[in-house]
Amino acid sequence: MSEVIGFYKKDRKTRPITRRKRKIRPLYDATGLSHSMRNKKKTVEQLEDDAREMLKKAGNITNVDAILNWAGKYTGLLKDFSPYNAINIQIQDPRFTIVRSEREWERFGYEVRDDAKPIFVLVPVGGGVKHQPGEIARFIEKKREEGLSDEAIEALYREKFKDSFVPTHNFTIGRVYDKRDVKPIKGKKQLEPFDPDDASNEEIYKRIRNFAVKNFVVEETGIKNARGVSHGGKITIMKVPGESKQALNTLIHEIAHEVLGHHKRNLERGLEEAEAELTAYLVGKYYRVDLSGEARPYIGSWLKGSKKGFGEENLDRVLKAAHKIINGTEKANGGGL
């Protein structure tokens, strides 16, 4: 609608000067909620629906799903090496991330770059057999392609992959390589999806990191036994080349541990990890980053061994933590919910 605010003459005719009436949006709606409060309520309600759906999916994972998740994301860490080799790797490459042998990298779908810098380690000789994660993961994928059920695959896995490693005093020199020194093999599937440090993931990482540094001490460096750790207000993240989504997931996960106050609570470890990962999934969902591939097997694996189970109290804490991180991130970057 328009209103007449005056008149002017054109071609000897008097014409009205009009102005479009501005539609005034009420500060509060019929329910008594302000519009910002209503948007906040919608966000919380949607997050709750997403959380319940993820918990349902996580409850359906198999032991084979859990094994694949472990093999792909939580191997190649210094904890997988002997104490001597772990120290050796740190000395030769202080910027270490994920470290594997050339053969193992090939199983993961990568090849060593021409200009790669090898890291020298001691390799036991005559000490029996120690099966590698890449070998296990490829075996499982092959059996799935053959149409075997996860139950059947699990039985074959337990029969086939029995380590017979025994102590030995004989060693040779071997070479391992950091993730920085490998690249995807063209035409071969990578066990872990490779993203060339996706710009959108990096941008969201920076935004959430802005929130983190205002509230915690944040360090980005190599870690011996995990991709991320947090305790008492300090968060450490290991950023691995070609894994921007994983780095984002780890950052939110560790922030969640702090926001949820896990270092102060006497909560079962499995529930702590499930709460933190579900929080990370919801924050990722809000920023349109799909972390379901990380969340489903991780949450399911930890809850499989939980004695108490994930209840409404846990869900309530997760929703509050997710909203606190989202709102804190927006405020840290000049916005807010």
VENNORGI-V245694 format. One record per residue. PHI is phi in whole degrees, 0 to 359 (999 if undefined). PSI is psi in whole degrees, -180 to 180 (* if undefined). Layout:
phi:psi
PHI:PSI
PHI:PSI
This chain:
phi:psi
999:152
233:157
235:148
276:126
242:3
167:-173
222:155
217:161
256:135
212:128
54:43
63:14
244:143
272:121
242:146
281:146
263:120
247:159
223:131
293:130
291:130
281:130
283:118
271:119
274:123
298:146
295:-34
237:148
267:-172
296:-22
273:-5
91:3
266:139
291:162
294:-36
294:-36
292:-38
293:-42
299:-40
297:-42
296:-42
298:-41
299:-47
298:-43
297:-42
293:-41
298:-39
295:-43
299:-43
296:-39
295:-45
296:-38
294:-42
294:-41
298:-37
295:-44
292:-40
295:-29
288:-10
256:8
287:153
259:170
297:-31
293:-40
303:-44
295:-40
295:-44
297:-41
297:-44
297:-48
297:-39
280:-43
256:-23
238:33
233:169
84:6
275:162
297:-24
296:-18
280:-9
255:163
295:157
307:-40
296:-48
293:-35
298:-44
294:-41
301:-43
295:-44
298:-39
291:-44
285:-31
218:85
299:-18
265:22
307:149
230:-102
261:130
234:128
215:165
286:164
300:-42
296:-40
290:-38
299:-37
297:-38
297:-32
277:-2
93:25
233:157
233:152
285:135
291:155
298:-33
262:20
296:145
257:110
289:151
248:126
269:133
224:165
272:132
243:122
294:144
240:132
75:25
254:23
89:-159
243:133
233:108
287:141
265:151
304:-40
297:-37
297:-43
294:-46
297:-43
295:-37
298:-46
296:-45
298:-40
297:-44
293:-35
293:-39
297:-30
282:-8
94:10
286:148
285:159
296:-31
296:-43
291:-39
296:-40
299:-41
296:-43
294:-39
299:-47
293:-28
281:-41
281:-42
259:69
255:108
295:137
237:33
287:135
228:154
302:147
214:156
252:8
253:129
222:157
229:172
268:129
239:169
238:138
231:164
223:143
282:159
302:-27
296:-24
257:19
231:164
217:156
298:140
279:124
298:132
83:1
243:138
287:134
274:137
298:-34
246:127
308:133
260:122
240:126
288:62
51:62
312:129
298:-40
293:-41
296:-41
296:-40
295:-44
293:-38
303:-46
296:-41
297:-46
289:-34
297:-35
301:-39
293:-44
298:-46
291:-19
281:-15
237:-22
221:169
272:124
242:128
230:138
245:108
199:175
291:148
230:140
288:-43
235:15
195:171
270:-17
198:149
218:155
208:144
189:132
57:36
92:2
244:131
239:130
238:129
237:137
257:111
270:117
260:133
305:136
76:13
226:56
294:-36
292:-41
296:-39
296:-41
297:-46
300:-44
295:-43
301:-50
295:-40
302:-46
288:-36
299:-42
300:-41
305:-43
289:-47
297:-37
284:-10
69:34
296:-29
288:-11
253:-13
257:150
263:71
249:145
305:136
304:-43
300:-39
288:-36
300:-48
294:-39
294:-42
299:-47
295:-42
288:-37
294:-38
299:-45
299:-42
299:-44
292:-41
296:-43
300:-42
300:-42
300:-39
268:15
62:36
248:120
278:105
254:19
295:-34
296:-29
276:-42
288:-46
303:-55
290:-32
293:-51
297:-46
300:-41
296:-45
290:-36
283:-19
301:-36
263:7
282:135
276:-36
272:-37
90:159
272:113
251:-174
297:-33
297:-42
295:-43
297:-40
297:-42
296:-41
298:-46
297:-42
294:-41
294:-44
299:-45
294:-36
295:-41
291:-43
297:-50
296:-41
295:-38
294:-44
297:-41
292:-39
293:-19
245:22
89:11
237:-147
157:152
266:*
